[in-house]
Amino acid sequence: QLDDPEYTWFRRLFEDPDFGQWFVDRWTELRATVFAETNLLGRVDRMARYLDESQKRNFERWPILGVTVNPNWFVADTYGEEVAWMKDWIAKRVMWIDAQFVTVPNAARDGAGLVSLEPGTEIYFTRDGSDPRMPGGGVSSQAIKYSEPFSMKGSEELFARAKAGSRWSGPRIIKPA
């Protein structure tokens, strides 16, 4: 395992605001797909079922359930408890990672076709699909600061981001209806 002084190049990557934003955007994309909680926990369930027969033989050969084994700090009495703990840890970990970023604004259309964006003290959006964040982190001249619900034309593509100080959220994109 390496610690911070041994991989300073990685920290330096984040000195580039566009790399940092790419990182946030990629996490946002993955959380909506392969890293969605249902997908992650479903994968744990599938692996646990796959290992169900072999885990019995494992714990017969090495009876360590309920026994502290270094470096493990969680000790379960059953395989099911181990699986449940792992699922809980994963769910909490991805929520912790999510909390490190500015929250992506939600977008909702009401029955009259009005679009509302929340949460965020500052939300910027465009109607042409362009990014409201300029390279380097500034606000695009095409961006509109959100203040109240608005109507979208059928051909418009919404691209919204929340902004907190110099940090931006991942994107919220709504394609034309």
Salt bridges, closest charged atoms under 4 A:
ASP4 OD2 - ARG11 NH2 2.85
GLU15 OE1 - ARG12 NE 3.53
ASP18 OD1 - ARG133 NH1 2.95
ASP25 OD1 - ARG161 NH1 2.81
GLU29 OE2 - ARG26 NH1 3.12
ASP45 OD1 - LYS87 NZ 2.87
ASP52 OD2 - LYS56 NZ 3.54
GLU53 OE2 - ARG57 NE 2.84
ASP88 OD2 - LYS92 NZ 3.02
ASP98 OD2 - ARG31 NH2 2.85
GLU122 OE2 - LYS145 NZ 3.76
ASP131 OD1 - ARG161 NE 2.79
GLU156 OE1 - ARG127 NH1 3.18
GLU157 OE2 - LYS175 NZ 3.53
